[in-house]
Amino acid sequence: MLYFPFERARPSHLELVLTRMKEIAIVGGGPAGALCGEKLSSAGFSVTLFDEHLAWEKPCGGGLTHKAIEKYPFLLDSPAAKKEIRSAELISSRGHRARFEMSRPLVIYSRAVLNGLLLDRAERAGCKMHHARVTRVDTSSEKVQLTAAGKDHTADFVVLAGGARNQLLPGTTPLQPKDLEVTLGYFIPAREEVVKIKFLNRMSGYIWSFPRTDHLSVGICAKMAEYTTQSLRDLLDGFIRDESIPNDSARFYSHVLPSPEFTTLRHRKIAGHNWALAGDAAAYVDPITGEGLFYALRSGDLLAESLVNRQPESYPARLRAEFVVDLEIAAHLVRRVFRGTFLGGAVTTRMVQFARRSATFRDLLRDLFSGAQDYRTLRKRLWNQFGVTLGEFIGDFFRAPHSSITPQEE
């Protein structure tokens, strides 16, 4: 009897590319790029990170929710300067206020400190830092071609984590104004122990005051296509006056962040055979709360995991399974939250009133602030506890002294 050995299947082109993949270029040194660089370097890849700023102060609150700390406990354990905040105050457009204690602290970093911490970890893992701006990315050949500071570089794979205005997109389109929001504000040398969020009349955005270790980040955000910079600055200056925040030595800032529409989240291509987007470049920001740090960290981490496993094609599915569906639901809800009405008043006004008078509703807000409550189950929870919330609201309303009832609530 004759035996014929089976002929071994020849590896595909993609399998050959993945087998040879050793050099990774990362464009952007924010949380997504830095964490991705750390994970890939630790796994033995040769990683070069390009960023024209590296650690720099970014105009945002800088808050890390409990779900971010739970995934990355080193962010709480690190000796780097940070502030833990347990009190929050919501303010409606009509002046209603509700203050409550959070069950889990919000950890607030200066973005320069946070980026520095993450970049230091990446560098210690072996990631090479290139302090330069990338002006060209070409993924049409087997090797990725990059130009930075007038010099050409090559890589087997490129991670594009250069922010919302990134134009170096080999297989997709830049974000449009409808998918972007303007943020502007001040770094103010003052101290506070309460996070403040103020909602504005029929405006898809809000004003915030986030206490950092040695200053406040006070800012406003709104859709780029809907408001001028000057109109937003006028609203913010009014808030600062109303809250008696001293701003004599304030430093002004302005920036653009993603605020994606549903169709953008659902249909935008975020990866190819030798490239992928992460963080703000992929538009992974909660359209309602504006939270972006958790999604930046997770996208960078999951991309690194996909590359380490030699399965870059699995990256979009991993993201979708973990949080993209939730962000799509938020994109559906955002206009209802900021512009909708409920029981004859603005949704945001009713939300503040319920938070003020209902312990059950405050528990829900605590979970939203910490990231423990997702949007997928939010509607069910709201309706399941609506009777209790309404009963607590009515009971507290009639128990409260007359002097504590605002004219709008009478």
Order of alpha helices (4+ residues) and beta strands (2+ residues): alpha-beta-alpha-beta-beta-alpha-alpha-beta-beta-alpha-beta-beta-beta-beta-beta-beta-beta-beta-beta-alpha-beta-alpha-beta-alpha-alpha-alpha-beta-beta-alpha-alpha-alpha-alpha
